[in-house]
Amino acid sequence: MKTLALLALAPLVLLSGCSAFTDDTVGLDNGVQVAAAFYPLQYVADRVAGDHAEVQNLTAPGGEPHDLELTPRETADVAQDDLVVYERGFQPAVDDAVDENAEGAVLDVTDVVALVPFKEHGVDSDEDDPHFWQDPLLLADVGDAVAKSLAKVDPTHADDYTANAQDLRADLEGLDREYATGLQGCERDTIVVSHDAFGYLQRYGVTMDAILGLSPDSEATPADLARLQRVIRDEGVTTVFSETLASPETADSLARDMGVRSKVLDPIEGLSDETSGEDYLSLMRRNLASLEEANGC
């Protein structure tokens, strides 16, 4: 089945005038090659790999990772890279490519972190919340797992991978302390956001209320908006947060109707043109500053 899936890619590749399987693009004689499914996983893999591996992000900058459809080249990366780092259940196209094509090592981060059910975040859903990277300590656990996986693929540099993961953990533990300190003693604790991508922040004492529920592409009903208007009035909410990679129209309209500010809270699912010069740490710190301002911390 894997052989047939790879052969099926050949006509598409030949039509493009280049090969997805040359040594210049795929890790045969080009060092360790890693495919990361979306940005937070790419960030971790880059930090842990250092100079010893090349990390490719399967989700293009500006793309919505929930909606990812793999190109033939990206499918080739999954098939032949030395390590694939992904989150099962978050991107079905990646799940399918791993199951059908992956020949190298794979790391499913749901085997590393215990996802929290949406219900524990106050959301009426039986699913688990996949946005674990909003908790820096969980992302640090992924870094340790990536180091172990890379050490198996490339034992020569195992000590470097371990050291890099330790450095990453130190940065993420520092970020965790910044959030815990920054969100203490706030005047209010309720945040109105575009969709349910920020539930893991609730362990810092904030309460999230989403406009669009689980999907950034869904539509708010009049009843949803009426309920949020009551929340904004009753809780003294000062800011309605839209997000990158999704339309701000509904959030901006709600903010205008209620006479409050409209700002961006980045779910850090991927980088956009506006955030291409940022990284996970700087975006998380930008989010923290926005939360502190909104809630009077």
LINLINKA-V429948 format. One record per backbone hydrogen bond with DSSP energy under -1.0 kcal/mol. NH is the residue of the N-H (numbers start at 1). CO is the residue of the C=O. Records with the same first field share a line. If there is no record, write none. Layout:
BEGIN
NH=CO / CO
END
This chain:
BEGIN
5=1
6=2
7=3
8=4
9=6
10=7
13=9
14=10
15=11
17=14
18=13
25=22
26=22
28=26
34=54
35=83
36=56
37=85
42=38
43=39
44=40
45=41
46=42
47=43
48=44
49=45
50=46
52=49
54=32
56=34
58=36
62=271
63=60
67=64
68=65
75=71
76=72
77=73
78=74
79=75
80=76
81=77
82=33
83=33
84=105
85=35
86=107
90=87
95=91
96=92
97=93
98=94
99=95
100=96
101=97
103=79
105=82
107=84
109=86
111=108
112=109
113=109
118=127
120=117
121=118
122=119
123=118
125=123
129=116
132=130
134=131
135=132
139=135
140=136
141=137
142=138
143=139
144=140
145=141
146=142
147=143
148=144
149=145
150=146
151=147
152=148
153=149
154=150
157=154
158=155
161=157
162=158
163=159
164=160
165=161
166=162
167=163
168=164
169=165
170=166
171=167
172=168
173=169
174=170
175=171
176=172
177=173
178=174
179=175
180=176
181=177
182=178
183=179
184=181
187=295
188=295
191=207
193=209
196=213
197=195
201=198
202=199
203=200
204=201
205=202
207=189
209=191
211=193
212=194
218=215
225=221
226=222
227=223
228=224
229=225
230=226
231=227
232=228
233=229
234=230
235=231
237=232
240=261
241=192
242=263
252=248
253=249
254=250
255=251
256=252
257=253
258=254
260=255
261=238
263=240
265=242
278=275
283=279
284=280
285=281
286=282
287=283
288=284
289=285
290=286
291=287
292=288
293=289
294=290
295=291
297=292
END
